[in-house]
Amino acid sequence: MARALRVVQVGCGGRAQAHLAAMQASGAVDVVAICDLDATKLHETADRFGIAARYTDMAEAIGAHRPELVDIVTPAHIRLGIVEAAVRAGAPAILIEKPMALSATECDALVRLGADRLIAVNTQYRWMTHWQAVWKLLRQEALGTVRAIRVSTGVNLLEQGPHGLDLAMHAAELCGWGNPEWVLAQCVGQEFFGANAVPADTSAVIGYGDNRLWLNAGPSAPPVPGESVIWYQQQVEIIGDRGRIWVSLNQGWTLWRNGRIRQGTTGWPADDGVAQQALFVDLRRVLHAKGDRWRSFATGVAIAAQRQRVMDGCIRSAAENTRVQVL
Ligand SMILES: NC(=O)c1ccc[n+]([C@@H]2O[C@H](COP(=O)([O-])OP(=O)(O)OC[C@H]3O[C@@H](n4cnc5c(N)ncnc54)[C@H](O)[C@@H]3O)[C@@H](O)[C@H]2O)c1
């Protein structure tokens, strides 16, 4: 049996609970220590998951336990600083949450830090079972030639754009579209993501040669039939000349192909739990492999940065009222 991946958990907030539950359920991970600045959250979470080694100083936890991975589940506005501190403390590999960055400068700095160690972004949706089946279909070219992909989310670009774009852009990659070339976007209104301003609504078209990816994030997102929860207003549609697949976060999926319709279910949080576990299993696989297998990890920072550059491109395009290059 493969040995467990030794992980230091940093952050004991809302999302960390799902990471810890998945790490323990996966059987792939040994959480050797846990850390939070907030001692109350630290002890409550450590008690819940039965973790003995507890720290309020991340560098001390990394130094004392020499983990193979540091799982950092903290807010976006401290992302770069805490990753830099983890690297200084000796973290050999790091998992961070989305969004990976709040500016192009931070995004580039994270890519540089990830040049000689795995820094991966936790866009876990692509490990959901139904998405794994979609990737297989696309590899088999089962939808024929795909020229259009649509992705939408009812909430703003920073909140859910990283998930939706990761799915849609991975689909584009598997359909042989190459890299996105340009973005033409319109943004309306303003909301706040933490202390950071973000457009309340974004509508964009992203050009890949003759192919098009359509994005809506905010009220312009078409409603998901049957969905009443704003967070679950997420859908992706991949349209080929021999078939089409539609996948929602919480209201199932439908495949139209060869004159037949197939349907299945999707559901949060069950699918999230499965995906989060599968992501940790995959992290163990690449981090325990010899050589630089870690470079192929599906959501490494270099790949995540392409999604981030498209999000930045949306905001730049709307501000400059023109199409912008994102290559
Ligand atoms: N992938 C997903 O599906 C998903 C879902 C929800 C949230 N998220 C993302 O997860 C991230 C965290 O969200 P959250 O809701 O858990 O935030 P949170 O504010 O509830 O928790 C963050 C925790 O980090 C701790 N912290 C901050 N700085 C620290 C430091 N230097 N050392 C140790 N601990 C420190 C805080 O004390 C806090 O307990 C966000 O970026 C969010 O967007 C992702």
The ligand as a Gaussian input file, in Angstrom:
#p B3LYP/6-31G(d) Opt

LIG

0 1
 N      -12.275000      25.505000      -3.722000
 C      -13.466000      25.788000      -3.218000
 O      -14.478000      25.214000      -3.585000
 C      -13.557000      26.847000      -2.162000
 C      -14.711000      26.963000      -1.348000
 C      -14.740000      27.948000      -0.368000
 C      -13.664000      28.810000      -0.201000
 N      -12.571000      28.694000      -1.012000
 C      -11.411000      29.600000      -0.854000
 O      -10.687000      29.209000       0.296000
 C       -9.987000      30.339000       0.821000
 C      -10.221000      30.405000       2.338000
 O      -11.590000      30.595000       2.555000
 P      -12.223000      30.366000       4.013000
 O      -13.677000      30.578000       3.834000
 O      -11.738000      29.079000       4.587000
 O      -11.570000      31.595000       4.828000
 P      -11.644000      31.828000       6.403000
 O      -11.416000      33.283000       6.588000
 O      -12.860000      31.163000       6.978000
 O      -10.393000      31.022000       6.985000
 C       -9.068000      31.431000       6.805000
 C       -8.280000      31.028000       8.038000
 O       -6.899000      31.292000       7.785000
 C       -6.329000      31.738000       9.004000
 N       -5.073000      32.441000       8.722000
 C       -4.887000      33.627000       8.119000
 N       -3.579000      33.924000       8.045000
 C       -2.911000      32.891000       8.598000
 C       -1.524000      32.630000       8.838000
 N       -0.568000      33.478000       8.462000
 N       -1.209000      31.467000       9.438000
 C       -2.164000      30.607000       9.841000
 N       -3.486000      30.809000       9.647000
 C       -3.854000      31.938000       9.049000
 C       -7.411000      32.631000       9.608000
 O       -7.206000      32.834000      10.996000
 C       -8.658000      31.824000       9.295000
 O       -9.012000      30.926000      10.321000
 C      -10.489000      31.568000       0.043000
 O       -9.535000      31.935000      -0.911000
 C      -11.758000      31.065000      -0.634000
 O      -12.022000      31.716000      -1.864000
 C      -12.502000      27.734000      -1.964000

